[in-house]
Amino acid sequence: MKTNTESIRTAVSGTGALVWTFDRPESAANIFDEATLLELREKLNGVDRYAHGLVFMSAKPAIFIAGADIKALESLRGDALQRFIELGQEVFNAIAALEMPTVAAIHGACMGGGCELALACRRRIATPDRVTKIGLPETQLGILPAWGGSTRLPRLIGVPKALDIILGGKTLGAKSALRKGMIDDIAPKELLLEAAEEWIGAHGREPVKGRRTTFDRVETAIAKPIARRQMMEKSRGHYPALEKALEVVTRGALASVEESLILEREAVLELAATPECRNLIGVFQLTERAKKLRVPDAETHKAATISRVAVIGAGVMGAAIAQWLSARGLRVLMRDIDADRVEAGMNRIAGLYANAVKGRIMSATEARDGMDRVSPVVGETPLEMVDMVIEAAVEKMELKKDIFARLDAVAPGRALLATNTSALSITELAAGLNMPARVAGIHFFNPVHRMPLVEVISGERTSGEATATALRFAQKIGKMPVLVRDSPGFLVNRILLPYMVEAGELFANGASIEEVDAAMLDFGMPMGPLRLIDEVGLDVAEDVAATLAAAFPGHMHVPEVLGRMKRAGLLGKKSGSGFYTHGKRKAAPNPGAAAHRNPGAAPTLDRTTMQRRMALLMINEAARCLEENVVGAPEDVDFGMIMGAGFAPFRGGPLRYADTLGAAAIVEGLRMEEERSGAHFAPCALLLEMTKNERRFYANR
């Protein structure tokens, strides 16, 4: 039987318009690879001689067109990449040149090349469904829209709004896209084709009427420096695609379409050769890997279906987890020991929903429905109907053990018992229970609604089925999981802790708050380490440091400055001040923190040296995690640190960055710091072995 290789089906609507439906064979997504572009080019040849209108649609349930083939972007170089870009530009130019009405009828993700196809049409209609997202995320891959997106979007909505979308790599829901002018109308999915047909029937072969036919040079001249200033504040010059996109959009807006397309093409050819582009594409591939991640022997260990969840604890994390789950259609029992705590938790959930509505992430109706799916409970309650329990109490082992002992007795045998602990042992929590095999860790990161990572942790007695269920559950609720073996601090906190401790010691020994944090902002971290300690809380940071120092006394310790500041009531954001003062205005360095430095402290290190020391400690601990099989592959380390700690994405993660430097250079740097500052800088055994055998963490690139 012949396999269908066509990606575009042709039909004629009831009104006589052509309908081309993208439906890539044996794939959940539509993408633009060379074959699909050639197929589209062939179909376009002479189509306006026999058709009076053309509608582009998708047969996929959640994707219109996801964009260009990322594998092609990664593998193609030089002339081959240029031909691929030119082919896309040629095809979309042919769509834009059609004299008949053309409509992109969008349901699902319309990203990158999919959005550029839509921009080449005369009209864009989208469904209001949550799965419909429209945008140009190319700068997040280290490139820019080069099939006409950097040219046509400014001509459609103006340079300032186009720069906001392109430089931000933004994706918008249909209503936001309508407000921005990226689409022209919204229609329900079941009426999408009808809306397209009505517009074609009403407009016949009338000339194209774009919103903008000329450009205001003053507007462009004003927009460019504003966009550059905002861009540099966020990127600190680490992302060449942003600078190049700014130049292409602003120059192209004042040039002809043909000249602007040349600028697009030349820019992508230059950017594709940069290490930043290769690393950012690598990060994208890691996110795709996380979506498809399975436990070893997945065929044997089947994941159970989760539809009702109980969350134990109505504090900051418990309420945030309950809100996230309820927003994704799950029914949630949120339980705590007294009415005041439960009420406070429900208020937090209401606040999260209100902010989501304000930010146009969801409608008021969706928020109300989500709130209705949360059932607040005070004290003990029957749990016979739940499929899963997530414990989110404070980080105290004895308290958690007591909770799990009671859950083991009252939760149905089929229910997965999960803990949201950030550092405590899953194995110890499960010890002594009647059914320890059903206990796993599901560590959400704070704030839950912004942080995509979830660590799925298996204790020594956690069953394969429990791990598979926890993993599939994390994916179902839209989180990015990483599989971690039970070990103190797990993965992300284990690697972050030496980095945060070193930042505290640098401050204690005389470095300014501004210089310590600026060193790592310059490195590419989203937040300085001292500011991060304030966000976590100095008391929590000290507790985690104590846990890890007890587990790894050879290279971890608790900085005394944290204890001194804690005793003075400087707990960070939660108390209003720590290393920074926190109020209604922007956080500012706290001058009062200096009183808690070590006696005789005086700065001795420059910003570059401080940056090197903190980065080396993260790399060393990341290598230890791989050495100890905390995770199974370097990809897990890098993905976890990028998604859970914001490790500079353009560097590809700590182990990818280590390959850039070379194991020998890292060991040399650690040895130098070991002689200067002590044994906590001693290189781990894996780095020493890699230096000896000239090995890398990754075989490719």
Helices and strands as residue ranges (DSSP letters): E 8-12, E 18-22, H 34-44, G 47-49, E 54-58, E 63-65, H 70-75, H 78-97, E 102-106, E 109-111, H 113-120, E 123-126, E 133-135, G 138-141, H 149-157, H 159-168, E 171-173, H 174-180, E 185-186, G 189-191, H 192-203, H 217-235, H 240-252, H 257-271, H 275-292, E 308-312, H 316-327, E 331-336, H 339-358, H 364-372, E 374-378, E 388-391, H 397-410, E 416-419, H 426-430, G 436-438, E 439-444, E 453-458, H 464-476, E 480-485, H 492-508, H 513-523, H 529-536, H 538-551, H 560-567, G 573-575, E 580-581, E 588-589, G 591-596, H 607-627, H 634-645, G 649-651, H 654-661, H 663-677, G 679-681, H 685-693
